[in-house]
Amino acid sequence: MRQSIRGYADGVIELSRAGGAQAVAGNLTVLADELRAVRRLIDSSEDLRRVLADSGVPMASRRAVVNDLLQSRVGAHTLQLIAFAVEADRAADLPDNVAWLANRTEAVAREAKPTAADQVLGHKAAEERLDGYATALLAPVEGEAALTNIEDELFRFLQTVASSEELRAALSNRAIPQSARQAVVEDLLRGKATDTTVRLATYATHVGRPRDYEPLLAFLVDRVAFENNRRLADVRAPVELDESQRGHLAEALSRLIGRSVDVRVTVDRAVLGGFVATIGDTVVDGSARHRLEILKERLALPEATLTTGDF
């Protein structure tokens, strides 16, 4: 499993923590039930499994199938987790990844413990884990100003660490327990930075080696800056869209990719109905031609029945 999926799952779990321990346990239990139901659905349908677990099917097509099939049947976090797993890993690994996600959320709900990495990772693996975590935490952050503020807070904290030999030594010393290093970060940032900034900075103490903490902070600064570029959807449509249409399209794209987006429309007569949207490295093809291709792929699929409950 890709580390980004593990990080993304930890981020979704963190976002579920509002409302107290009892609410968190309930939310995560529902999430785990829905994920298990999706896994059963994939296992029970050969046609669906062929589409979702076949690397020969374009990723955009697999994601479109997931969205069309599940958006009215599961909660937003479940849909976001499945969609992220579709994008982040090999198609053949999707069933196992869904099962892992269900087990992970169920275990956290049962133990009522904070998320924590299951192992200390090397630098590149820690960056991948942080990237997934940041993707989840930054998704609900609205507006360029809010993202810029988080970037500035992380950058200022990075400068603070870099300019203090004592602080750098404390955060990079592997003899100091992770919990103590996390407490140092929380004490320095709590009340001076947003919750998102605090969570990002402390999560880096969980996943990376102590000696890598400073470069992981630098990675987070760049990651938040990159997020601003991912919020613009370049849309090609056969005709100009009015403000109402742009608003509905921005809302639909935001639900689909799990983060708020702004829409910039370019008229392209080559698009035969519908639209094609590019958001960072994600392409959402809602053109008439593409919908016909998806329809042909799904004609053999049986009517999906998704149930959740005790197992």
VEXBANU-909907 format. One record per atom (N, C-alpha, C): z, y, x; residue in three letters. Coordinates in steps of 0.2 Angstrom, whole numbers, padded with zeros to 4 digits, always signed. Example, Ala and Ser with C-alpha at 12.3 -4.5 7.8 and 13.67 -1.06 7.14 Angstrom:
<recs>
+0039-0028+0066ALA+0039-0022+0062ALA+0039-0016+0066ALA+0035-0011+0064SER+0036-0005+0068SER+0039+0000+0064SER
</recs>
This chain:
<recs>
+0000-0006+0004MET+0000+0000+0000MET+0000+0006+0004MET-0004+0011+0002ARG-0004+0017+0006ARG+0003+0021+0005ARG+0005+0024+0011GLN+0011+0028+0011GLN+0011+0034+0006GLN+0005+0037+0005SER+0004+0042+0000SER+0006+0040-0007SER+0005+0034-0009ILE+0007+0032-0016ILE+0014+0031-0016ILE+0018+0029-0011ARG+0025+0029-0011ARG+0028+0036-0011ARG+0025+0040-0007GLY+0027+0047-0008GLY+0026+0050-0014GLY+0020+0049-0017TYR+0019+0052-0024TYR+0024+0049-0029TYR+0026+0043-0029ALA+0030+0040-0033ALA+0037+0043-0033ALA+0039+0044-0026ASP+0046+0047-0025ASP+0046+0055-0028ASP+0040+0058-0028GLY+0040+0065-0030GLY+0040+0065-0038GLY+0037+0060-0041VAL+0037+0059-0048VAL+0044+0058-0051VAL+0048+0054-0047ILE+0055+0052-0048ILE+0059+0058-0048ILE+0058+0062-0043GLU+0062+0068-0042GLU+0061+0073-0048GLU+0054+0074-0050LEU+0053+0078-0056LEU+0056+0076-0062LEU+0058+0069-0062SER+0061+0066-0068SER+0069+0067-0068SER+0072+0070-0063ARG+0079+0071-0062ARG+0082+0076-0066ARG+0078+0081-0069ALA+0081+0086-0073ALA+0084+0083-0080ALA+0090+0085-0082GLY+0093+0083-0088GLY+0098+0078-0087GLY+0101+0077-0081GLY+0107+0072-0080GLY+0105+0065-0079GLY+0110+0061-0077ALA+0109+0054-0074ALA+0106+0050-0080ALA+0109+0051-0086GLN+0107+0047-0092GLN+0100+0048-0094GLN+0098+0054-0094ALA+0091+0056-0096ALA+0086+0053-0090ALA+0088+0054-0084VAL+0084+0051-0079VAL+0083+0044-0079VAL+0088+0040-0081ALA+0088+0033-0081ALA+0083+0031-0087ALA+0084+0034-0093GLY+0080+0033-0098GLY+0072+0035-0097GLY+0071+0040-0094ASN+0064+0042-0092ASN+0061+0037-0088ASN+0065+0035-0083LEU+0062+0030-0078LEU+0061+0023-0081LEU+0065+0021-0085THR+0065+0015-0089THR+0058+0015-0093THR+0057+0020-0096VAL+0051+0021-0100VAL+0045+0021-0096VAL+0045+0024-0090LEU+0040+0024-0085LEU+0038+0017-0083LEU+0044+0014-0081ALA+0043+0007-0078ALA+0040+0002-0084ALA+0042+0003-0090ASP+0039-0001-0095ASP+0032+0000-0096ASP+0030+0007-0096GLU+0023+0008-0097GLU+0019+0006-0091GLU+0021+0006-0085LEU+0018+0004-0079LEU+0017-0004-0080LEU+0022-0007-0082ARG+0021-0015-0083ARG+0016-0016-0088ARG+0016-0012-0094ALA+0011-0014-0099ALA+0004-0012-0096ALA+0003-0007-0092VAL-0004-0006-0089VAL-0006-0012-0085VAL-0001-0015-0081ARG-0002-0020-0077ARG-0004-0026-0081ARG-0001-0028-0087ARG-0003-0033-0091ARG-0010-0032-0094ARG-0011-0026-0096LEU-0018-0024-0099LEU-0023-0026-0094LEU-0022-0024-0087ILE-0027-0025-0082ILE-0028-0033-0081ILE-0022-0036-0081ASP-0022-0044-0080ASP-0026-0047-0085ASP-0025-0045-0091SER-0028-0048-0097SER-0035-0047-0099SER-0038-0042-0096SER-0045-0041-0097SER-0049-0041-0091SER-0053-0046-0091GLU-0058-0047-0085GLU-0062-0042-0084GLU-0065-0039-0089ASP-0070-0033-0089ASP-0066-0027-0086ASP-0060-0026-0089LEU-0057-0020-0086LEU-0055-0021-0079LEU-0053-0026-0077ARG-0051-0028-0070ARG-0057-0027-0066ARG-0063-0029-0068ARG-0069-0029-0064ARG-0071-0021-0063ARG-0070-0017-0068VAL-0071-0010-0067VAL-0066-0007-0062VAL-0060-0008-0063LEU-0055-0004-0060LEU-0053-0007-0053LEU-0055-0013-0052ALA-0053-0016-0045ALA-0059-0018-0041ALA-0065-0015-0043ASP-0071-0016-0039ASP-0073-0010-0035ASP-0073-0011-0029SER-0074-0005-0025SER-0082-0003-0025SER-0086-0007-0028GLY-0093-0005-0030GLY-0093+0000-0035GLY-0088+0001-0039VAL-0088+0006-0045VAL-0086+0012-0042VAL-0089+0018-0043PRO-0087+0024-0040PRO-0080+0026-0042PRO-0076+0029-0037MET-0069+0031-0039MET-0069+0035-0045MET-0074+0040-0046ALA-0074+0045-0051ALA-0075+0041-0058ALA-0079+0036-0058SER-0080+0032-0064SER-0073+0028-0066SER-0070+0025-0061ARG-0064+0022-0062ARG-0058+0026-0065ARG-0058+0032-0062ARG-0053+0037-0064ARG-0055+0039-0071ARG-0061+0040-0073ALA-0063+0042-0080ALA-0061+0036-0085ALA-0062+0030-0083VAL-0060+0024-0087VAL-0053+0025-0088VAL-0049+0025-0083VAL-0041+0026-0084VAL-0039+0031-0089VAL-0042+0037-0088ASN-0040+0043-0092ASN-0042+0042-0099ASN-0048+0039-0100ASP-0051+0038-0107ASP-0046+0033-0111ASP-0045+0027-0107LEU-0041+0022-0110LEU-0034+0023-0111LEU-0030+0027-0107LEU-0023+0027-0107LEU-0020+0034-0109LEU-0024+0039-0109GLN-0021+0046-0110GLN-0018+0047-0117GLN-0020+0043-0122SER-0016+0043-0129SER-0011+0038-0129SER-0010+0033-0124ARG-0006+0028-0125ARG+0000+0028-0121ARG+0000+0032-0115VAL+0006+0032-0111VAL+0008+0039-0109VAL+0013+0041-0106GLY+0016+0047-0105GLY+0012+0050-0099GLY+0013+0057-0098ALA+0009+0060-0093ALA+0011+0058-0086ALA+0017+0056-0084HIS+0019+0054-0078HIS+0016+0047-0076HIS+0015+0043-0081THR+0012+0036-0080THR+0005+0037-0079THR+0002+0041-0083LEU-0006+0042-0082LEU-0007+0045-0075LEU-0003+0050-0073GLN-0004+0053-0066GLN-0003+0048-0060GLN+0002+0043-0061LEU+0004+0038-0056LEU-0002+0033-0055LEU-0005+0031-0061ILE-0011+0027-0061ILE-0017+0030-0058ILE-0018+0036-0060ALA-0024+0040-0058ALA-0023+0041-0050ALA-0017+0043-0048PHE-0016+0044-0041PHE-0018+0037-0037PHE-0015+0032-0039ALA-0016+0025-0036ALA-0023+0023-0036ALA-0027+0025-0041VAL-0034+0024-0041VAL-0038+0028-0035VAL-0036+0034-0034GLU-0039+0038-0029GLU-0037+0036-0022GLU-0030+0034-0021ALA-0027+0034-0015ALA-0028+0028-0011ALA-0030+0022-0014ASP-0030+0016-0011ASP-0036+0012-0013ASP-0037+0006-0010ARG-0043+0002-0011ARG-0043+0000-0018ARG-0048-0001-0021ALA-0049-0003-0028ALA-0045-0010-0029ALA-0047-0015-0025ALA-0044-0021-0026ALA-0036-0021-0026ALA-0033-0016-0023ASP-0026-0016-0023ASP-0022-0013-0029ASP-0026-0011-0033LEU-0024-0007-0039LEU-0018-0011-0043LEU-0020-0017-0045PRO-0015-0021-0049PRO-0008-0022-0045PRO-0009-0023-0039ASP-0002-0024-0035ASP+0001-0017-0034ASP-0003-0012-0033ASN+0001-0005-0033ASN+0004-0003-0040ASN+0001-0005-0045VAL+0004-0003-0052VAL+0011-0007-0052VAL+0010-0014-0050ALA+0017-0018-0051ALA+0022-0015-0046ALA+0020-0013-0040TRP+0025-0009-0036TRP+0028-0003-0039TRP+0024+0001-0042LEU+0026+0007-0045LEU+0031+0006-0051LEU+0030+0000-0054ALA+0034-0002-0060ALA+0041-0004-0057ALA+0041-0008-0052ASN+0047-0010-0049ASN+0051-0005-0046ASN+0048+0000-0042ARG+0051+0006-0039ARG+0055+0010-0044ARG+0051+0012-0049THR+0054+0016-0054THR+0060+0013-0058THR+0059+0006-0059GLU+0065+0002-0063GLU+0071+0002-0058GLU+0070+0001-0052ALA+0075+0000-0047ALA+0079+0007-0046ALA+0076+0012-0046VAL+0079+0019-0046VAL+0083+0020-0052VAL+0080+0018-0058ALA+0084+0020-0064ALA+0090+0015-0065ALA+0089+0009-0062ARG+0095+0004-0063ARG+0101+0006-0058ARG+0099+0009-0052GLU+0104+0010-0047GLU+0106+0017-0047GLU+0103+0022-0051ALA+0105+0029-0051ALA+0106+0032-0045ALA+0102+0030-0040LYS+0103+0033-0033LYS+0097+0038-0032LYS+0098+0043-0027PRO+0092+0047-0025PRO+0087+0043-0022PRO+0081+0046-0022THR+0075+0043-0019THR+0076+0043-0011THR+0074+0038-0008ALA+0075+0038-0001ALA+0070+0033+0002ALA+0067+0035+0008ALA+0062+0031+0011ALA+0065+0024+0013ALA+0061+0019+0012ASP+0063+0012+0014ASP+0063+0010+0021ASP+0060+0015+0025GLN+0060+0014+0032GLN+0058+0021+0036GLN+0060+0022+0042VAL+0058+0027+0046VAL+0051+0026+0048VAL+0047+0031+0047LEU+0039+0030+0049LEU+0037+0034+0055LEU+0032+0032+0058GLY+0029+0035+0063GLY+0026+0042+0061GLY+0024+0046+0065HIS+0021+0053+0064HIS+0016+0053+0058HIS+0011+0049+0060LYS+0005+0049+0055LYS+0007+0046+0048LYS+0010+0041+0048ALA+0012+0038+0042ALA+0017+0042+0038ALA+0021+0046+0042ALA+0026+0051+0038ALA+0022+0056+0035ALA+0017+0059+0039GLU+0013+0064+0036GLU+0009+0062+0030GLU+0007+0055+0029GLU+0004+0053+0023GLU+0009+0052+0018GLU+0015+0050+0019ARG+0020+0050+0014ARG+0022+0056+0011ARG+0023+0061+0016LEU+0024+0068+0014LEU+0018+0071+0010LEU+0012+0069+0011ASP+0006+0072+0008ASP+0007+0070+0000ASP+0008+0063-0001GLY+0009+0061-0008GLY+0015+0064-0011GLY+0020+0065-0008TYR+0026+0068-0011TYR+0025+0075-0013TYR+0022+0079-0008ALA+0020+0086-0009ALA+0015+0086-0015ALA+0010+0082-0016THR+0005+0082-0021THR+0009+0082-0028THR+0014+0077-0028ALA+0018+0077-0035ALA+0022+0083-0036ALA+0026+0085-0031LEU+0030+0091-0032LEU+0026+0098-0033LEU+0021+0098-0030LEU+0017+0105-0031LEU+0013+0105-0037LEU+0012+0099-0041ALA+0008+0099-0047ALA+0010+0104-0052ALA+0016+0104-0054PRO+0019+0108-0059PRO+0019+0116-0057PRO+0019+0117-0051VAL+0019+0124-0048VAL+0013+0128-0051VAL+0015+0133-0054GLU+0009+0137-0057GLU+0008+0144-0054GLU+0002+0145-0052GLY+0000+0152-0049GLY+0000+0152-0042GLY-0005+0156-0039GLU-0005+0157-0032GLU+0001+0160-0029GLU+0004+0165-0032ALA+0010+0168-0030ALA+0015+0163-0028ALA+0017+0158-0033ALA+0022+0154-0032ALA+0021+0149-0026ALA+0015+0147-0026LEU+0013+0142-0020LEU+0014+0146-0013LEU+0011+0152-0013THR+0012+0157-0007THR+0019+0158-0005THR+0024+0158-0010ASN+0031+0159-0009ASN+0034+0153-0006ASN+0032+0147-0008ILE+0034+0141-0005ILE+0032+0140+0002ILE+0025+0142+0003GLU+0023+0142+0010GLU+0026+0146+0014GLU+0028+0152+0012ASP+0032+0157+0016ASP+0039+0155+0018ASP+0042+0152+0013GLU+0049+0149+0014GLU+0049+0144+0019GLU+0044+0139+0018LEU+0044+0134+0023LEU+0042+0136+0030LEU+0038+0141+0031PHE+0036+0144+0037PHE+0042+0148+0040PHE+0045+0151+0036ARG+0051+0155+0039ARG+0057+0150+0041ARG+0057+0144+0038PHE+0062+0139+0040PHE+0060+0136+0046PHE+0053+0135+0047LEU+0050+0132+0053LEU+0052+0136+0059LEU+0051+0143+0058GLN+0052+0148+0063GLN+0060+0148+0065GLN+0064+0147+0060THR+0071+0147+0061THR+0073+0141+0066THR+0070+0135+0064VAL+0071+0129+0068VAL+0069+0129+0075VAL+0063+0132+0075ALA+0060+0133+0082ALA+0063+0138+0087ALA+0067+0143+0084SER+0070+0148+0088SER+0077+0146+0090SER+0080+0141+0087SER+0087+0139+0088SER+0087+0132+0092SER+0089+0133+0098GLU+0090+0126+0102GLU+0095+0122+0099GLU+0101+0125+0096GLU+0106+0121+0093GLU+0103+0117+0087GLU+0100+0121+0083LEU+0097+0118+0076LEU+0092+0113+0078LEU+0088+0114+0082ARG+0082+0110+0084ARG+0085+0103+0087ARG+0091+0104+0091ALA+0094+0098+0093ALA+0097+0094+0088ALA+0100+0097+0083ALA+0104+0094+0078ALA+0099+0090+0073ALA+0093+0093+0072LEU+0088+0090+0067LEU+0084+0085+0071LEU+0084+0085+0077SER+0079+0080+0081SER+0083+0074+0084SER+0090+0074+0083ASN+0094+0069+0087ASN+0095+0063+0082ASN+0092+0058+0085ARG+0093+0051+0081ARG+0099+0048+0081ARG+0104+0051+0085ALA+0111+0048+0084ALA+0115+0051+0078ALA+0112+0057+0076ILE+0115+0060+0070ILE+0112+0057+0064ILE+0117+0054+0059PRO+0114+0051+0053PRO+0109+0055+0049PRO+0105+0052+0045GLN+0100+0055+0041GLN+0104+0060+0036GLN+0109+0057+0033SER+0112+0061+0028SER+0115+0067+0031SER+0118+0067+0037ALA+0120+0073+0040ALA+0115+0078+0041ALA+0109+0076+0044ARG+0103+0080+0045ARG+0101+0083+0039ARG+0101+0079+0033GLN+0099+0082+0027GLN+0103+0087+0024GLN+0110+0086+0025ALA+0115+0091+0023ALA+0114+0098+0027ALA+0112+0097+0033VAL+0111+0104+0037VAL+0105+0108+0034VAL+0100+0104+0032VAL+0094+0107+0029VAL+0096+0110+0023VAL+0099+0107+0019GLU+0101+0109+0012GLU+0106+0115+0013GLU+0111+0115+0017ASP+0115+0121+0018ASP+0111+0127+0020ASP+0106+0126+0024LEU+0103+0132+0027LEU+0098+0135+0021LEU+0096+0131+0017LEU+0090+0133+0012LEU+0093+0134+0005LEU+0098+0131+0003ARG+0101+0131-0004ARG+0103+0138-0005ARG+0100+0141-0011GLY+0102+0148-0013GLY+0097+0153-0010GLY+0093+0151-0005LYS+0089+0155-0001LYS+0081+0153-0002LYS+0080+0148-0005ALA+0073+0145-0006ALA+0073+0142-0013ALA+0067+0141-0015THR+0066+0137-0022THR+0068+0130-0021THR+0069+0127-0027ASP+0071+0120-0027ASP+0065+0115-0023ASP+0059+0117-0025THR+0053+0114-0022THR+0053+0114-0014THR+0054+0120-0012THR+0055+0120-0004THR+0060+0116-0001THR+0066+0116-0005VAL+0072+0112-0002VAL+0070+0105-0002VAL+0067+0103-0008ARG+0066+0096-0008ARG+0060+0093-0003ARG+0055+0098-0002LEU+0050+0096+0003LEU+0054+0096+0010LEU+0058+0101+0012ALA+0061+0101+0018ALA+0066+0095+0020ALA+0069+0093+0014THR+0074+0088+0015THR+0071+0081+0015THR+0065+0080+0011TYR+0062+0074+0011TYR+0059+0072+0018TYR+0057+0077+0022ALA+0055+0076+0029ALA+0060+0072+0033ALA+0067+0074+0032THR+0072+0070+0035THR+0073+0063+0033THR+0070+0061+0027HIS+0070+0054+0025HIS+0065+0050+0029HIS+0059+0052+0029VAL+0053+0048+0030VAL+0051+0048+0038VAL+0053+0053+0041GLY+0050+0054+0048GLY+0056+0053+0053GLY+0053+0051+0059ARG+0058+0051+0065ARG+0061+0058+0066ARG+0068+0058+0068PRO+0071+0064+0070PRO+0067+0069+0075PRO+0064+0066+0080ARG+0060+0070+0085ARG+0054+0073+0082ARG+0051+0070+0076ASP+0045+0073+0073ASP+0047+0078+0067ASP+0053+0080+0066TYR+0055+0084+0061TYR+0051+0091+0061TYR+0051+0094+0067GLU+0048+0101+0067GLU+0040+0100+0066GLU+0037+0096+0069PRO+0030+0095+0067PRO+0028+0093+0060PRO+0033+0089+0057LEU+0032+0088+0050LEU+0033+0094+0045LEU+0038+0098+0047LEU+0038+0105+0044LEU+0032+0109+0044LEU+0029+0109+0050ALA+0022+0112+0051ALA+0017+0109+0047ALA+0017+0103+0046PHE+0012+0099+0042PHE+0013+0102+0035PHE+0019+0102+0032LEU+0021+0104+0025LEU+0018+0111+0024LEU+0019+0116+0029VAL+0016+0123+0028VAL+0009+0123+0027VAL+0005+0119+0031ASP-0002+0118+0030ASP-0004+0115+0024ASP+0000+0110+0022ARG-0001+0106+0015ARG+0000+0111+0009ARG+0005+0115+0009VAL+0005+0120+0004VAL+0000+0125+0004VAL-0002+0127+0010ALA-0008+0132+0010ALA-0014+0129+0007ALA-0015+0122+0009PHE-0021+0119+0007PHE-0021+0118-0001PHE-0015+0117-0004GLU-0015+0116-0011GLU-0018+0122-0015GLU-0017+0128-0012ASN-0020+0134-0016ASN-0028+0133-0016ASN-0031+0130-0011ASN-0038+0129-0012ASN-0040+0123-0017ASN-0035+0119-0018ARG-0037+0113-0023ARG-0036+0116-0030ARG-0034+0122-0031ARG-0032+0124-0038ARG-0039+0127-0041ARG-0044+0128-0037LEU-0050+0131-0040LEU-0055+0126-0042LEU-0057+0126-0048ALA-0062+0121-0051ALA-0069+0124-0051ALA-0073+0122-0046ASP-0080+0124-0047ASP-0084+0120-0052ASP-0086+0123-0057VAL-0089+0120-0063VAL-0096+0122-0063VAL-0101+0117-0064ARG-0108+0117-0065ARG-0109+0115-0072ARG-0112+0120-0076ALA-0113+0119-0083ALA-0120+0121-0085ALA-0124+0118-0090PRO-0130+0120-0092PRO-0131+0127-0095PRO-0125+0130-0097VAL-0125+0137-0100VAL-0119+0140-0098VAL-0119+0147-0099GLU-0113+0151-0098GLU-0107+0149-0103GLU-0101+0149-0101LEU-0095+0147-0105LEU-0092+0154-0107LEU-0089+0154-0113ASP-0085+0160-0115ASP-0078+0159-0113ASP-0074+0164-0114GLU-0067+0163-0112GLU-0063+0158-0115GLU-0064+0157-0122SER-0061+0151-0125SER-0063+0144-0122SER-0070+0144-0121GLN-0072+0137-0118GLN-0069+0136-0111GLN-0069+0142-0107ARG-0066+0141-0100ARG-0059+0139-0101ARG-0055+0142-0106GLY-0048+0140-0106GLY-0047+0133-0108GLY-0051+0130-0113HIS-0050+0123-0115HIS-0052+0119-0109HIS-0057+0121-0105LEU-0059+0117-0100LEU-0054+0116-0094LEU-0051+0122-0093ALA-0046+0122-0088ALA-0040+0118-0090ALA-0038+0118-0096GLU-0033+0114-0099GLU-0034+0107-0098GLU-0040+0105-0100ALA-0042+0098-0100ALA-0042+0095-0093ALA-0045+0100-0088LEU-0045+0098-0081LEU-0038+0097-0078LEU-0034+0102-0080SER-0027+0102-0078SER-0023+0095-0080SER-0024+0093-0086ARG-0021+0087-0088ARG-0024+0081-0085ARG-0031+0081-0083LEU-0034+0075-0080LEU-0032+0074-0073LEU-0031+0080-0069ILE-0029+0079-0062ILE-0022+0080-0060ILE-0018+0082-0065GLY-0011+0082-0065GLY-0008+0089-0061GLY-0012+0094-0061ARG-0010+0101-0059ARG-0014+0106-0062ARG-0012+0112-0062SER-0015+0118-0065SER-0021+0120-0061SER-0026+0122-0064VAL-0032+0124-0061VAL-0035+0130-0064VAL-0039+0134-0060ASP-0043+0140-0062ASP-0050+0138-0062ASP-0054+0140-0067VAL-0061+0138-0068VAL-0066+0143-0065VAL-0071+0142-0061ARG-0076+0146-0059ARG-0083+0142-0061ARG-0086+0146-0066VAL-0092+0142-0069VAL-0099+0145-0066VAL-0103+0140-0064THR-0110+0142-0062THR-0115+0138-0066THR-0120+0142-0069VAL-0125+0139-0073VAL-0130+0135-0069VAL-0131+0129-0071ASP-0135+0124-0068ASP-0139+0120-0073ASP-0145+0122-0074ARG-0149+0119-0079ARG-0150+0112-0078ARG-0149+0109-0072ALA-0150+0102-0070ALA-0145+0098-0073ALA-0139+0101-0075VAL-0134+0097-0079VAL-0136+0096-0086VAL-0137+0090-0088LEU-0140+0089-0095LEU-0134+0088-0100LEU-0131+0094-0102GLY-0125+0094-0107GLY-0119+0092-0103GLY-0113+0095-0106GLY-0107+0094-0102GLY-0106+0098-0096GLY-0103+0095-0091PHE-0101+0099-0085PHE-0100+0094-0079PHE-0100+0097-0073VAL-0098+0093-0067VAL-0093+0098-0063VAL-0087+0096-0062ALA-0082+0100-0059ALA-0080+0097-0052ALA-0080+0102-0047THR-0077+0100-0041THR-0071+0103-0039THR-0065+0100-0038ILE-0059+0102-0037ILE-0056+0100-0030ILE-0057+0104-0025GLY-0055+0101-0018GLY-0060+0095-0017GLY-0057+0089-0015ASP-0062+0083-0014ASP-0062+0079-0020ASP-0060+0081-0026THR-0061+0078-0032THR-0067+0080-0036THR-0071+0075-0039VAL-0077+0077-0043VAL-0075+0074-0050VAL-0076+0078-0055VAL-0075+0076-0062VAL-0082+0077-0065VAL-0085+0072-0067ASP-0092+0072-0069ASP-0091+0071-0077ASP-0092+0076-0081GLY-0092+0075-0088GLY-0099+0077-0091GLY-0104+0076-0087SER-0111+0077-0090SER-0113+0072-0094SER-0118+0073-0098ALA-0120+0069-0103ALA-0123+0062-0100ALA-0126+0063-0094ARG-0129+0058-0091ARG-0124+0053-0088ARG-0118+0056-0086HIS-0113+0052-0083HIS-0109+0048-0089HIS-0108+0052-0094ARG-0105+0048-0100ARG-0109+0042-0102ARG-0115+0043-0102LEU-0119+0037-0104LEU-0118+0031-0099LEU-0118+0033-0093GLU-0117+0028-0088GLU-0110+0024-0089GLU-0105+0028-0090ILE-0098+0026-0092ILE-0098+0021-0098ILE-0102+0024-0103LEU-0102+0020-0109LEU-0105+0013-0108LEU-0110+0013-0104LYS-0113+0006-0103LYS-0109+0002-0099LYS-0105+0004-0094GLU-0100+0000-0091GLU-0094-0002-0095GLU-0093+0001-0101ARG-0087+0000-0105ARG-0089-0004-0111ARG-0095-0005-0112LEU-0097-0008-0119LEU-0094-0015-0119LEU-0093-0019-0113ALA-0091-0026-0114ALA-0083-0026-0114ALA-0080-0020-0114LEU-0073-0020-0114LEU-0070-0021-0121LEU-0065-0026-0122PRO-0062-0027-0128PRO-0057-0021-0130PRO-0056-0020-0136GLU-0051-0015-0138GLU-0044-0016-0135GLU-0042-0011-0132ALA-0036-0012-0128ALA-0030-0011-0132ALA-0025-0015-0131THR-0019-0015-0135THR-0013-0014-0130THR-0010-0009-0130LEU-0005-0008-0125LEU+0002-0007-0128LEU+0007-0012-0126THR+0013-0012-0129THR+0018-0012-0123THR+0024-0009-0125THR+0030-0008-0120THR+0036-0011-0123THR+0041-0012-0119GLY+0047-0015-0122GLY+0051-0019-0117GLY+0055-0023-0119ASP+0059-0028-0115ASP+0054-0033-0112ASP+0056-0035-0106PHE+0052-0041-0103PHE+0057-0047-0101PHE
</recs>
